[in-house]
Amino acid sequence: MASLEGKTAIITGAASGIGRAAAKLFSAAGATVVLADVSDKVNETLDMVTAAGGRGVAIVGDVATPDVINKAIEAAEMLGGVDVMFANAGVSGGLPGLFELTAEHWNEVLRINTVGVFLAVQAAARLMVANGKGSIICTASVAGIRSGAGGMPYSASKAGVISIVQTAANQLAGTGVRINAVCPGLTETGMTQYVFDRARERGTEGKIGQLNPLRRGAVPEEIAQVALFLASDDASYVNGQAIAVDGGLSSSHPVVPGKMA
């Protein structure tokens, strides 16, 4: 396992799914964790961390607002500094069609998924630059790479996250601060639970993930493991990347398996 010994990591969206898995994994790797989420279930995540011998604090609030991000930063500084920021919080926004979308819905999805990430990146980078080191990880999605993995506002918001990572990496050139994105494919989290539950009810669970070469969906720990690598010094030369963790889904254009025409 990659080591985060002696480091302090902020994880947003830590009440469930990938964020909860990352909280437990980062703590097991030696990090003190600051966990933030709009859901008070983030306290349950902290309980899991401390029950396993870890150390951290939980903050309940909207992480797409400067006030809550600043609270997380302040908490991390009190615990030793800001070594890692995992800007993971996000919403799916459902699957509204082009003509059913409203500006209000669009703006809310981008506020949480893209503006929230920007605020976390900006706040963490300020301190990391002063220290001459740090790792920022953002949760994007394969939906941000190309169409077919999410609704329009969700996909646009995650493409925005990838762009934030790429442009920030260059704006932070020479500072010692790294920033990367993980781009999950279909992963069983609270956001996607209905897909998995519906398939199980229908007896079609075996079809989940059938379009990727591994022929299955992911569990949150598999995404969190990649985030842990990026957070650690093992990834010291990885910067400005959007890494697909999708079972191979994004490696291909849509085809009928076994046929090329």
FIKOLZA-1660 file (N, C-alpha, C; in steps of 0.1 Angstrom, whole numbers, plus 5000, padded with zeros to 4 digits):
% residues 261
   i   px   py   pz ch aa at
   1 5008 4988 5000  A  M  N
   1 5000 5000 5000  A  M CA
   1 5009 5013 5000  A  M  C
   2 5005 5022 4992  A  A  N
   2 5012 5035 4992  A  A CA
   2 5011 5042 5006  A  A  C
   3 5021 5049 5010  A  S  N
   3 5021 5055 5023  A  S CA
   3 5017 5070 5023  A  S  C
   4 5009 5074 5033  A  L  N
   4 5006 5088 5035  A  L CA
   4 5010 5091 5050  A  L  C
   5 5019 5084 5055  A  E  N
   5 5023 5086 5069  A  E CA
   5 5028 5100 5071  A  E  C
   6 5022 5106 5082  A  G  N
   6 5026 5120 5086  A  G CA
   6 5019 5130 5077  A  G  C
   7 5010 5127 5068  A  K  N
   7 5003 5136 5060  A  K CA
   7 4989 5139 5065  A  K  C
   8 4983 5151 5061  A  T  N
   8 4969 5154 5064  A  T CA
   8 4962 5155 5051  A  T  C
   9 4951 5148 5050  A  A  N
   9 4943 5148 5037  A  A CA
   9 4929 5153 5039  A  A  C
  10 4924 5162 5031  A  I  N
  10 4910 5166 5030  A  I CA
  10 4903 5158 5020  A  I  C
  11 4892 5152 5023  A  I  N
  11 4884 5145 5014  A  I CA
  11 4869 5150 5014  A  I  C
  12 4865 5155 5003  A  T  N
  12 4851 5160 5002  A  T CA
  12 4842 5149 4996  A  T  C
  13 4829 5150 4999  A  G  N
  13 4820 5139 4995  A  G CA
  13 4823 5126 5003  A  G  C
  14 4827 5127 5016  A  A  N
  14 4832 5116 5023  A  A CA
  14 4821 5108 5031  A  A  C
  15 4808 5111 5029  A  A  N
  15 4798 5105 5036  A  A CA
  15 4795 5091 5031  A  A  C
  16 4799 5088 5018  A  S  N
  16 4795 5075 5012  A  S CA
  16 4804 5072 5000  A  S  C
  17 4802 5061 4994  A  G  N
  17 4808 5058 4981  A  G CA
  17 4823 5059 4981  A  G  C
  18 4828 5065 4970  A  I  N
  18 4843 5067 4968  A  I CA
  18 4849 5075 4979  A  I  C
  19 4842 5085 4984  A  G  N
  19 4848 5094 4995  A  G CA
  19 4850 5086 5008  A  G  C
  20 4840 5078 5011  A  R  N
  20 4841 5070 5023  A  R CA
  20 4852 5059 5022  A  R  C
  21 4853 5053 5010  A  A  N
  21 4863 5043 5008  A  A CA
  21 4877 5050 5009  A  A  C
  22 4878 5062 5003  A  A  N
  22 4891 5069 5004  A  A CA
  22 4894 5073 5018  A  A  C
  23 4884 5077 5026  A  A  N
  23 4887 5081 5040  A  A CA
  23 4893 5069 5047  A  A  C
  24 4888 5057 5046  A  K  N
  24 4893 5046 5053  A  K CA
  24 4907 5041 5048  A  K  C
  25 4908 5042 5035  A  L  N
  25 4921 5038 5028  A  L CA
  25 4932 5048 5032  A  L  C
  26 4929 5061 5031  A  F  N
  26 4939 5071 5033  A  F CA
  26 4944 5070 5048  A  F  C
  27 4934 5068 5057  A  S  N
  27 4937 5067 5071  A  S CA
  27 4946 5055 5074  A  S  C
  28 4942 5044 5068  A  A  N
  28 4950 5031 5069  A  A CA
  28 4964 5033 5064  A  A  C
  29 4966 5042 5055  A  A  N
  29 4979 5045 5049  A  A CA
  29 4987 5055 5057  A  A  C
  30 4981 5060 5068  A  G  N
  30 4988 5068 5078  A  G CA
  30 4984 5082 5078  A  G  C
  31 4974 5087 5070  A  A  N
  31 4970 5101 5070  A  A CA
  31 4961 5104 5081  A  A  C
  32 4961 5116 5085  A  T  N
  32 4951 5122 5093  A  T CA
  32 4941 5128 5083  A  T  C
  33 4928 5126 5085  A  V  N
  33 4918 5129 5075  A  V CA
  33 4908 5140 5080  A  V  C
  34 4905 5149 5071  A  V  N
  34 4895 5159 5073  A  V CA
  34 4884 5156 5063  A  V  C
  35 4872 5152 5068  A  L  N
  35 4862 5146 5060  A  L CA
  35 4850 5156 5059  A  L  C
  36 4846 5160 5047  A  A  N
  36 4835 5170 5046  A  A CA
  36 4824 5165 5036  A  A  C
  37 4812 5168 5040  A  D  N
  37 4801 5164 5031  A  D CA
  37 4788 5171 5036  A  D  C
  38 4779 5173 5027  A  V  N
  38 4766 5180 5030  A  V CA
  38 4758 5170 5039  A  V  C
  39 4760 5157 5038  A  S  N
  39 4753 5148 5046  A  S CA
  39 4759 5145 5060  A  S  C
  40 4751 5145 5070  A  D  N
  40 4757 5142 5083  A  D CA
  40 4762 5128 5085  A  D  C
  41 4760 5119 5074  A  K  N
  41 4765 5106 5075  A  K CA
  41 4781 5106 5074  A  K  C
  42 4786 5118 5071  A  V  N
  42 4801 5119 5072  A  V CA
  42 4806 5116 5086  A  V  C
  43 4797 5118 5096  A  N  N
  43 4801 5114 5109  A  N CA
  43 4803 5099 5111  A  N  C
  44 4795 5092 5104  A  E  N
  44 4796 5077 5104  A  E CA
  44 4809 5073 5098  A  E  C
  45 4813 5080 5087  A  T  N
  45 4826 5077 5081  A  T CA
  45 4837 5079 5091  A  T  C
  46 4837 5090 5098  A  L  N
  46 4847 5093 5108  A  L CA
  46 4847 5083 5119  A  L  C
  47 4835 5078 5123  A  D  N
  47 4835 5067 5133  A  D CA
  47 4842 5055 5128  A  D  C
  48 4840 5052 5115  A  M  N
  48 4847 5040 5110  A  M CA
  48 4862 5042 5110  A  M  C
  49 4867 5054 5107  A  V  N
  49 4881 5057 5107  A  V CA
  49 4887 5056 5121  A  V  C
  50 4880 5062 5130  A  T  N
  50 4886 5062 5144  A  T CA
  50 4885 5048 5150  A  T  C
  51 4874 5040 5147  A  A  N
  51 4873 5027 5152  A  A CA
  51 4885 5018 5147  A  A  C
  52 4890 5021 5135  A  A  N
  52 4901 5014 5130  A  A CA
  52 4915 5019 5135  A  A  C
  53 4914 5029 5144  A  G  N
  53 4927 5035 5149  A  G CA
  53 4932 5047 5142  A  G  C
  54 4924 5053 5133  A  G  N
  54 4927 5065 5126  A  G CA
  54 4924 5077 5134  A  G  C
  55 4927 5089 5128  A  R  N
  55 4926 5102 5134  A  R CA
  55 4920 5111 5124  A  R  C
  56 4910 5119 5128  A  G  N
  56 4905 5129 5119  A  G CA
  56 4893 5137 5125  A  G  C
  57 4887 5145 5116  A  V  N
  57 4875 5153 5120  A  V CA
  57 4866 5153 5109  A  V  C
  58 4853 5155 5112  A  A  N
  58 4842 5156 5102  A  A CA
  58 4836 5170 5102  A  A  C
  59 4833 5174 5090  A  I  N
  59 4826 5187 5088  A  I CA
  59 4814 5185 5080  A  I  C
  60 4802 5190 5084  A  V  N
  60 4790 5188 5077  A  V CA
  60 4786 5202 5071  A  V  C
  61 4785 5202 5058  A  G  N
  61 4782 5214 5051  A  G CA
  61 4783 5213 5036  A  G  C
  62 4778 5223 5028  A  D  N
  62 4779 5223 5014  A  D CA
  62 4793 5226 5009  A  D  C
  63 4800 5216 5004  A  V  N
  63 4814 5217 5000  A  V CA
  63 4816 5225 4988  A  V  C
  64 4805 5229 4981  A  A  N
  64 4806 5238 4970  A  A CA
  64 4805 5252 4974  A  A  C
  65 4807 5255 4986  A  T  N
  65 4807 5269 4991  A  T CA
  65 4821 5272 4997  A  T  C
  66 4825 5285 4996  A  P  N
  66 4838 5288 5002  A  P CA
  66 4839 5286 5017  A  P  C
  67 4828 5289 5024  A  D  N
  67 4828 5288 5039  A  D CA
  67 4832 5274 5043  A  D  C
  68 4825 5264 5037  A  V  N
  68 4828 5250 5041  A  V CA
  68 4842 5246 5037  A  V  C
  69 4846 5249 5025  A  I  N
  69 4860 5246 5021  A  I CA
  69 4870 5252 5030  A  I  C
  70 4868 5265 5034  A  N  N
  70 4877 5272 5043  A  N CA
  70 4877 5265 5057  A  N  C
  71 4866 5260 5062  A  K  N
  71 4865 5253 5074  A  K CA
  71 4874 5240 5073  A  K  C
  72 4873 5233 5062  A  A  N
  72 4881 5221 5060  A  A CA
  72 4896 5225 5060  A  A  C
  73 4899 5235 5053  A  I  N
  73 4913 5240 5053  A  I CA
  73 4918 5243 5067  A  I  C
  74 4910 5251 5074  A  E  N
  74 4914 5255 5088  A  E CA
  74 4916 5242 5097  A  E  C
  75 4907 5233 5095  A  A  N
  75 4908 5220 5103  A  A CA
  75 4921 5213 5100  A  A  C
  76 4924 5212 5087  A  A  N
  76 4936 5205 5083  A  A CA
  76 4948 5212 5088  A  A  C
  77 4948 5225 5088  A  E  N
  77 4960 5233 5093  A  E CA
  77 4962 5230 5108  A  E  C
  78 4951 5229 5115  A  M  N
  78 4952 5226 5130  A  M CA
  78 4958 5212 5132  A  M  C
  79 4956 5203 5123  A  L  N
  79 4960 5189 5124  A  L CA
  79 4974 5187 5118  A  L  C
  80 4980 5197 5112  A  G  N
  80 4993 5196 5107  A  G CA
  80 4996 5202 5093  A  G  C
  81 4986 5206 5086  A  G  N
  81 4988 5212 5073  A  G CA
  81 4979 5205 5063  A  G  C
  82 4980 5210 5050  A  V  N
  82 4973 5204 5039  A  V CA
  82 4982 5198 5029  A  V  C
  83 4984 5185 5030  A  D  N
  83 4993 5178 5022  A  D CA
  83 4985 5172 5009  A  D  C
  84 4973 5168 5012  A  V  N
  84 4965 5162 5001  A  V CA
  84 4951 5168 5001  A  V  C
  85 4946 5171 4989  A  M  N
  85 4932 5175 4988  A  M CA
  85 4925 5165 4978  A  M  C
  86 4915 5158 4982  A  F  N
  86 4908 5149 4973  A  F CA
  86 4894 5156 4971  A  F  C
  87 4892 5163 4960  A  A  N
  87 4880 5170 4957  A  A CA
  87 4871 5160 4950  A  A  C
  88 4863 5153 4958  A  N  N
  88 4856 5142 4953  A  N CA
  88 4841 5144 4952  A  N  C
  89 4835 5153 4960  A  A  N
  89 4821 5155 4961  A  A CA
  89 4814 5158 4947  A  A  C
  90 4803 5152 4945  A  G  N
  90 4795 5154 4932  A  G CA
  90 4781 5148 4933  A  G  C
  91 4773 5152 4923  A  V  N
  91 4760 5147 4921  A  V CA
  91 4758 5142 4907  A  V  C
  92 4748 5133 4905  A  S  N
  92 4746 5128 4891  A  S CA
  92 4738 5137 4883  A  S  C
  93 4728 5144 4889  A  G  N
  93 4719 5152 4881  A  G CA
  93 4709 5145 4873  A  G  C
  94 4708 5132 4874  A  G  N
  94 4698 5124 4867  A  G CA
  94 4701 5124 4852  A  G  C
  95 4691 5120 4844  A  L  N
  95 4693 5119 4829  A  L CA
  95 4682 5127 4822  A  L  C
  96 4681 5139 4824  A  P  N
  96 4671 5147 4817  A  P CA
  96 4676 5149 4802  A  P  C
  97 4666 5149 4793  A  G  N
  97 4669 5151 4779  A  G CA
  97 4672 5165 4776  A  G  C
  98 4678 5168 4764  A  L  N
  98 4682 5181 4760  A  L CA
  98 4670 5191 4761  A  L  C
  99 4658 5187 4757  A  F  N
  99 4647 5196 4757  A  F CA
  99 4640 5197 4770  A  F  C
 100 4643 5188 4780  A  E  N
 100 4637 5189 4793  A  E CA
 100 4645 5196 4803  A  E  C
 101 4658 5199 4800  A  L  N
 101 4667 5205 4809  A  L CA
 101 4663 5220 4812  A  L  C
 102 4665 5224 4824  A  T  N
 102 4663 5238 4827  A  T CA
 102 4676 5245 4831  A  T  C
 103 4677 5258 4830  A  A  N
 103 4689 5265 4834  A  A CA
 103 4692 5263 4848  A  A  C
 104 4682 5262 4857  A  E  N
 104 4684 5260 4871  A  E CA
 104 4690 5247 4874  A  E  C
 105 4685 5236 4867  A  H  N
 105 4691 5223 4870  A  H CA
 105 4705 5223 4865  A  H  C
 106 4708 5228 4853  A  W  N
 106 4721 5228 4848  A  W CA
 106 4731 5235 4857  A  W  C
 107 4727 5247 4862  A  N  N
 107 4735 5255 4871  A  N CA
 107 4738 5248 4884  A  N  C
 108 4728 5241 4889  A  E  N
 108 4731 5234 4902  A  E CA
 108 4740 5222 4901  A  E  C
 109 4739 5215 4890  A  V  N
 109 4749 5204 4888  A  V CA
 109 4763 5209 4886  A  V  C
 110 4764 5219 4878  A  L  N
 110 4778 5225 4876  A  L CA
 110 4783 5232 4889  A  L  C
 111 4774 5238 4896  A  R  N
 111 4778 5244 4909  A  R CA
 111 4785 5234 4918  A  R  C
 112 4779 5223 4920  A  I  N
 112 4784 5213 4929  A  I CA
 112 4796 5206 4923  A  I  C
 113 4795 5201 4910  A  N  N
 113 4805 5192 4904  A  N CA
 113 4817 5200 4899  A  N  C
 114 4816 5212 4895  A  T  N
 114 4827 5219 4889  A  T CA
 114 4831 5231 4897  A  T  C
 115 4822 5240 4901  A  V  N
 115 4826 5251 4910  A  V CA
 115 4831 5246 4923  A  V  C
 116 4825 5236 4928  A  G  N
 116 4829 5230 4941  A  G CA
 116 4843 5225 4940  A  G  C
 117 4847 5218 4929  A  V  N
 117 4860 5213 4927  A  V CA
 117 4870 5225 4926  A  V  C
 118 4866 5235 4918  A  F  N
 118 4875 5247 4917  A  F CA
 118 4878 5253 4930  A  F  C
 119 4868 5255 4939  A  L  N
 119 4870 5261 4952  A  L CA
 119 4880 5253 4960  A  L  C
 120 4879 5239 4960  A  A  N
 120 4888 5231 4967  A  A CA
 120 4902 5232 4962  A  A  C
 121 4903 5231 4949  A  V  N
 121 4916 5232 4942  A  V CA
 121 4923 5245 4946  A  V  C
 122 4916 5256 4945  A  Q  N
 122 4921 5269 4947  A  Q CA
 122 4926 5271 4962  A  Q  C
 123 4917 5267 4971  A  A  N
 123 4921 5268 4985  A  A CA
 123 4933 5260 4989  A  A  C
 124 4933 5248 4984  A  A  N
 124 4944 5239 4988  A  A CA
 124 4957 5243 4981  A  A  C
 125 4956 5247 4969  A  A  N
 125 4968 5251 4961  A  A CA
 125 4975 5263 4968  A  A  C
 126 4968 5272 4973  A  R  N
 126 4974 5284 4980  A  R CA
 126 4983 5280 4991  A  R  C
 127 4979 5270 4999  A  L  N
 127 4988 5266 5010  A  L CA
 127 4999 5257 5005  A  L  C
 128 4996 5248 4995  A  M  N
 128 5006 5239 4990  A  M CA
 128 5017 5246 4983  A  M  C
 129 5014 5257 4976  A  V  N
 129 5024 5264 4969  A  V CA
 129 5034 5270 4979  A  V  C
 130 5028 5275 4990  A  A  N
 130 5036 5281 5001  A  A CA
 130 5046 5271 5007  A  A  C
 131 5041 5258 5007  A  N  N
 131 5050 5248 5013  A  N CA
 131 5058 5241 5003  A  N  C
 132 5056 5244 4990  A  G  N
 132 5064 5238 4979  A  G CA
 132 5061 5224 4976  A  G  C
 133 5050 5219 4980  A  K  N
 133 5046 5205 4977  A  K CA
 133 5031 5203 4980  A  K  C
 134 5026 5192 4975  A  G  N
 134 5012 5188 4978  A  G CA
 134 5006 5180 4966  A  G  C
 135 4996 5173 4969  A  S  N
 135 4989 5166 4958  A  S CA
 135 4974 5168 4959  A  S  C
 136 4968 5172 4947  A  I  N
 136 4954 5174 4946  A  I CA
 136 4949 5164 4937  A  I  C
 137 4938 5158 4941  A  I  N
 137 4931 5148 4932  A  I CA
 137 4917 5152 4931  A  I  C
 138 4911 5151 4919  A  C  N
 138 4897 5155 4916  A  C CA
 138 4890 5143 4910  A  C  C
 139 4878 5141 4914  A  T  N
 139 4870 5131 4908  A  T CA
 139 4862 5136 4896  A  T  C
 140 4866 5132 4885  A  A  N
 140 4859 5135 4872  A  A CA
 140 4851 5123 4869  A  A  C
 141 4851 5118 4856  A  S  N
 141 4843 5107 4852  A  S CA
 141 4846 5104 4838  A  S  C
 142 4844 5091 4834  A  V  N
 142 4845 5088 4819  A  V CA
 142 4835 5096 4812  A  V  C
 143 4824 5100 4818  A  A  N
 143 4814 5109 4812  A  A CA
 143 4820 5122 4807  A  A  C
 144 4831 5126 4814  A  G  N
 144 4838 5139 4810  A  G CA
 144 4847 5137 4798  A  G  C
 145 4849 5124 4794  A  I  N
 145 4859 5121 4783  A  I CA
 145 4851 5121 4770  A  I  C
 146 4840 5114 4770  A  R  N
 146 4831 5114 4758  A  R CA
 146 4817 5110 4762  A  R  C
 147 4808 5112 4752  A  S  N
 147 4794 5109 4755  A  S CA
 147 4791 5095 4758  A  S  C
 148 4780 5093 4765  A  G  N
 148 4775 5079 4766  A  G CA
 148 4776 5074 4781  A  G  C
 149 4780 5082 4790  A  A  N
 149 4782 5077 4804  A  A CA
 149 4775 5085 4814  A  A  C
 150 4766 5095 4810  A  G  N
 150 4759 5103 4819  A  G CA
 150 4751 5113 4812  A  G  C
 151 4743 5120 4820  A  G  N
 151 4734 5131 4814  A  G CA
 151 4743 5143 4809  A  G  C
 152 4736 5152 4802  A  M  N
 152 4744 5163 4796  A  M CA
 152 4750 5172 4807  A  M  C
 153 4743 5177 4817  A  P  N
 153 4750 5185 4827  A  P CA
 153 4760 5178 4835  A  P  C
 154 4758 5166 4838  A  Y  N
 154 4768 5158 4845  A  Y CA
 154 4781 5156 4836  A  Y  C
 155 4779 5153 4824  A  S  N
 155 4790 5151 4815  A  S CA
 155 4798 5164 4813  A  S  C
 156 4791 5175 4811  A  A  N
 156 4797 5188 4810  A  A CA
 156 4805 5192 4822  A  A  C
 157 4799 5189 4834  A  S  N
 157 4806 5192 4846  A  S CA
 157 4819 5185 4848  A  S  C
 158 4819 5172 4844  A  K  N
 158 4830 5164 4846  A  K CA
 158 4841 5167 4836  A  K  C
 159 4837 5171 4824  A  A  N
 159 4847 5176 4814  A  A CA
 159 4853 5188 4819  A  A  C
 160 4845 5197 4826  A  G  N
 160 4851 5208 4833  A  G CA
 160 4861 5205 4844  A  G  C
 161 4859 5194 4851  A  V  N
 161 4868 5190 4861  A  V CA
 161 4882 5186 4855  A  V  C
 162 4881 5179 4844  A  I  N
 162 4893 5175 4836  A  I CA
 162 4900 5187 4832  A  I  C
 163 4893 5197 4827  A  S  N
 163 4900 5209 4822  A  S CA
 163 4906 5217 4834  A  S  C
 164 4899 5217 4845  A  I  N
 164 4905 5224 4857  A  I CA
 164 4919 5217 4861  A  I  C
 165 4919 5204 4860  A  V  N
 165 4931 5197 4863  A  V CA
 165 4942 5200 4854  A  V  C
 166 4939 5200 4841  A  Q  N
 166 4949 5203 4831  A  Q CA
 166 4954 5217 4831  A  Q  C
 167 4945 5226 4833  A  T  N
 167 4950 5240 4833  A  T CA
 167 4957 5244 4846  A  T  C
 168 4952 5238 4857  A  A  N
 168 4958 5241 4870  A  A CA
 168 4972 5235 4871  A  A  C
 169 4974 5223 4865  A  A  N
 169 4987 5217 4865  A  A CA
 169 4998 5227 4858  A  A  C
 170 4993 5234 4848  A  N  N
 170 5003 5243 4841  A  N CA
 170 5004 5256 4849  A  N  C
 171 4993 5261 4855  A  Q  N
 171 4994 5273 4863  A  Q CA
 171 5002 5271 4875  A  Q  C
 172 5003 5258 4880  A  L  N
 172 5011 5255 4892  A  L CA
 172 5025 5250 4888  A  L  C
 173 5029 5252 4876  A  A  N
 173 5042 5248 4871  A  A CA
 173 5054 5253 4880  A  A  C
 174 5063 5244 4884  A  G  N
 174 5074 5249 4891  A  G CA
 174 5072 5250 4906  A  G  C
 175 5060 5248 4911  A  T  N
 175 5057 5250 4925  A  T CA
 175 5059 5237 4934  A  T  C
 176 5060 5226 4927  A  G  N
 176 5060 5213 4935  A  G CA
 176 5047 5207 4938  A  G  C
 177 5036 5214 4933  A  V  N
 177 5023 5209 4936  A  V CA
 177 5018 5201 4924  A  V  C
 178 5012 5189 4926  A  R  N
 178 5007 5181 4915  A  R CA
 178 4992 5181 4916  A  R  C
 179 4985 5179 4905  A  I  N
 179 4971 5178 4904  A  I CA
 179 4967 5168 4893  A  I  C
 180 4958 5159 4897  A  N  N
 180 4954 5149 4887  A  N CA
 180 4939 5146 4890  A  N  C
 181 4933 5139 4880  A  A  N
 181 4919 5135 4881  A  A CA
 181 4918 5120 4880  A  A  C
 182 4908 5114 4887  A  V  N
 182 4904 5100 4885  A  V CA
 182 4891 5101 4877  A  V  C
 183 4889 5092 4868  A  C  N
 183 4877 5092 4859  A  C CA
 183 4871 5078 4861  A  C  C
 184 4862 5077 4871  A  P  N
 184 4856 5064 4873  A  P CA
 184 4846 5060 4862  A  P  C
 185 4845 5047 4859  A  G  N
 185 4834 5042 4851  A  G CA
 185 4823 5039 4861  A  G  C
 186 4814 5030 4857  A  L  N
 186 4802 5026 4865  A  L CA
 186 4807 5020 4878  A  L  C
 187 4804 5026 4889  A  T  N
 187 4808 5022 4902  A  T CA
 187 4796 5022 4911  A  T  C
 188 4795 5012 4920  A  E  N
 188 4784 5010 4929  A  E CA
 188 4785 5019 4941  A  E  C
 189 4779 5031 4940  A  T  N
 189 4778 5041 4950  A  T CA
 189 4764 5045 4953  A  T  C
 190 4762 5054 4962  A  G  N
 190 4748 5059 4964  A  G CA
 190 4742 5065 4952  A  G  C
 191 4751 5072 4944  A  M  N
 191 4747 5078 4932  A  M CA
 191 4742 5069 4921  A  M  C
 192 4747 5057 4921  A  T  N
 192 4744 5048 4910  A  T CA
 192 4736 5035 4916  A  T  C
 193 4733 5035 4928  A  Q  N
 193 4727 5024 4935  A  Q CA
 193 4715 5018 4928  A  Q  C
 194 4707 5028 4922  A  Y  N
 194 4694 5024 4916  A  Y CA
 194 4697 5015 4904  A  Y  C
 195 4708 5017 4897  A  V  N
 195 4711 5009 4885  A  V CA
 195 4714 4995 4889  A  V  C
 196 4722 4993 4900  A  F  N
 196 4725 4980 4905  A  F CA
 196 4713 4973 4911  A  F  C
 197 4705 4981 4919  A  D  N
 197 4694 4975 4925  A  D CA
 197 4684 4970 4914  A  D  C
 198 4681 4978 4904  A  R  N
 198 4672 4975 4894  A  R CA
 198 4676 4962 4886  A  R  C
 199 4690 4961 4884  A  A  N
 199 4695 4949 4877  A  A CA
 199 4693 4937 4885  A  A  C
 200 4695 4938 4898  A  R  N
 200 4694 4926 4907  A  R CA
 200 4679 4922 4908  A  R  C
 201 4670 4932 4908  A  E  N
 201 4656 4929 4908  A  E CA
 201 4651 4921 4896  A  E  C
 202 4657 4925 4885  A  R  N
 202 4653 4919 4872  A  R CA
 202 4661 4906 4869  A  R  C
 203 4671 4903 4877  A  G  N
 203 4679 4891 4874  A  G CA
 203 4689 4893 4863  A  G  C
 204 4693 4906 4861  A  T  N
 204 4702 4909 4850  A  T CA
 204 4715 4915 4855  A  T  C
 205 4719 4912 4868  A  E  N
 205 4731 4918 4874  A  E CA
 205 4743 4914 4866  A  E  C
 206 4743 4903 4859  A  G  N
 206 4755 4899 4851  A  G CA
 206 4757 4908 4839  A  G  C
 207 4747 4916 4836  A  K  N
 207 4749 4925 4824  A  K CA
 207 4755 4939 4828  A  K  C
 208 4756 4941 4841  A  I  N
 208 4763 4954 4846  A  I CA
 208 4777 4954 4841  A  I  C
 209 4780 4965 4835  A  G  N
 209 4794 4967 4830  A  G CA
 209 4797 4959 4818  A  G  C
 210 4787 4954 4811  A  Q  N
 210 4789 4945 4799  A  Q CA
 210 4797 4952 4788  A  Q  C
 211 4797 4965 4787  A  L  N
 211 4803 4972 4776  A  L CA
 211 4818 4974 4778  A  L  C
 212 4823 4971 4791  A  N  N
 212 4838 4973 4793  A  N CA
 212 4844 4959 4792  A  N  C
 213 4857 4958 4789  A  P  N
 213 4864 4946 4787  A  P CA
 213 4865 4937 4800  A  P  C
 214 4863 4943 4811  A  L  N
 214 4863 4935 4824  A  L CA
 214 4849 4929 4826  A  L  C
 215 4839 4934 4819  A  R  N
 215 4825 4929 4820  A  R CA
 215 4819 4930 4834  A  R  C
 216 4822 4941 4841  A  R  N
 216 4817 4943 4855  A  R CA
 216 4817 4957 4859  A  R  C
 217 4810 4961 4869  A  G  N
 217 4811 4974 4875  A  G CA
 217 4822 4974 4885  A  G  C
 218 4825 4986 4890  A  A  N
 218 4836 4987 4901  A  A CA
 218 4829 4989 4914  A  A  C
 219 4838 4986 4924  A  V  N
 219 4834 4990 4938  A  V CA
 219 4842 5002 4942  A  V  C
 220 4837 5010 4952  A  P  N
 220 4844 5023 4955  A  P CA
 220 4859 5021 4959  A  P  C
 221 4862 5010 4965  A  E  N
 221 4876 5008 4969  A  E CA
 221 4886 5008 4957  A  E  C
 222 4881 5003 4946  A  E  N
 222 4890 5003 4934  A  E CA
 222 4893 5017 4929  A  E  C
 223 4884 5026 4930  A  I  N
 223 4886 5040 4926  A  I CA
 223 4895 5046 4937  A  I  C
 224 4892 5044 4949  A  A  N
 224 4900 5050 4960  A  A CA
 224 4914 5046 4960  A  A  C
 225 4917 5033 4956  A  Q  N
 225 4931 5029 4955  A  Q CA
 225 4939 5037 4945  A  Q  C
 226 4933 5042 4934  A  V  N
 226 4940 5050 4924  A  V CA
 226 4942 5064 4930  A  V  C
 227 4932 5069 4937  A  A  N
 227 4933 5082 4944  A  A CA
 227 4945 5081 4954  A  A  C
 228 4946 5070 4962  A  L  N
 228 4956 5069 4971  A  L CA
 228 4970 5069 4965  A  L  C
 229 4971 5062 4954  A  F  N
 229 4984 5063 4946  A  F CA
 229 4987 5077 4942  A  F  C
 230 4978 5084 4937  A  L  N
 230 4980 5098 4932  A  L CA
 230 4983 5107 4944  A  L  C
 231 4978 5104 4956  A  A  N
 231 4980 5113 4968  A  A CA
 231 4994 5110 4973  A  A  C
 232 5000 5099 4970  A  S  N
 232 5012 5095 4977  A  S CA
 232 5024 5099 4968  A  S  C
 233 5036 5098 4975  A  D  N
 233 5049 5102 4968  A  D CA
 233 5052 5091 4957  A  D  C
 234 5045 5080 4957  A  D  N
 234 5047 5070 4946  A  D CA
 234 5044 5076 4933  A  D  C
 235 5035 5086 4933  A  A  N
 235 5030 5092 4920  A  A CA
 235 5038 5106 4918  A  A  C
 236 5050 5107 4923  A  S  N
 236 5057 5119 4923  A  S CA
 236 5059 5125 4909  A  S  C
 237 5058 5117 4898  A  Y  N
 237 5060 5123 4885  A  Y CA
 237 5047 5122 4876  A  Y  C
 238 5036 5121 4883  A  V  N
 238 5023 5120 4876  A  V CA
 238 5016 5134 4879  A  V  C
 239 5013 5141 4868  A  N  N
 239 5008 5154 4870  A  N CA
 239 5000 5158 4858  A  N  C
 240 4988 5165 4860  A  G  N
 240 4980 5170 4849  A  G CA
 240 4973 5159 4842  A  G  C
 241 4971 5147 4848  A  Q  N
 241 4965 5136 4841  A  Q CA
 241 4950 5133 4845  A  Q  C
 242 4943 5128 4836  A  A  N
 242 4929 5123 4838  A  A CA
 242 4929 5108 4836  A  A  C
 243 4930 5101 4847  A  I  N
 243 4932 5086 4846  A  I CA
 243 4918 5079 4847  A  I  C
 244 4915 5072 4836  A  A  N
 244 4903 5064 4835  A  A CA
 244 4904 5052 4844  A  A  C
 245 4895 5050 4853  A  V  N
 245 4894 5037 4861  A  V CA
 245 4880 5031 4858  A  V  C
 246 4880 5025 4846  A  D  N
 246 4866 5021 4841  A  D CA
 246 4866 5007 4835  A  D  C
 247 4875 4999 4839  A  G  N
 247 4875 4985 4833  A  G CA
 247 4878 4984 4819  A  G  C
 248 4883 4995 4813  A  G  N
 248 4886 4995 4799  A  G CA
 248 4875 5001 4790  A  G  C
 249 4865 5006 4796  A  L  N
 249 4853 5012 4788  A  L CA
 249 4858 5022 4778  A  L  C
 250 4866 5032 4782  A  S  N
 250 4870 5043 4774  A  S CA
 250 4881 5040 4764  A  S  C
 251 4885 5027 4763  A  S  N
 251 4895 5023 4754  A  S CA
 251 4890 5021 4740  A  S  C
 252 4877 5021 4738  A  S  N
 252 4871 5017 4726  A  S CA
 252 4860 5026 4721  A  S  C
 253 4858 5027 4708  A  H  N
 253 4845 5033 4703  A  H CA
 253 4835 5022 4703  A  H  C
 254 4822 5026 4704  A  P  N
 254 4811 5016 4705  A  P CA
 254 4811 5007 4693  A  P  C
 255 4811 4994 4696  A  V  N
 255 4811 4983 4685  A  V CA
 255 4802 4972 4691  A  V  C
 256 4797 4964 4682  A  V  N
 256 4791 4951 4686  A  V CA
 256 4802 4941 4688  A  V  C
 257 4803 4936 4701  A  P  N
 257 4814 4927 4704  A  P CA
 257 4816 4916 4693  A  P  C
 258 4829 4915 4688  A  G  N
 258 4832 4905 4678  A  G CA
 258 4830 4909 4664  A  G  C
 259 4824 4921 4662  A  K  N
 259 4822 4926 4648  A  K CA
 259 4828 4940 4647  A  K  C
 260 4834 4943 4636  A  M  N
 260 4840 4956 4633  A  M CA
 260 4832 4964 4623  A  M  C
 261 4822 4958 4617  A  A  N
 261 4814 4965 4607  A  A CA
 261 4800 4960 4607  A  A  C
% end
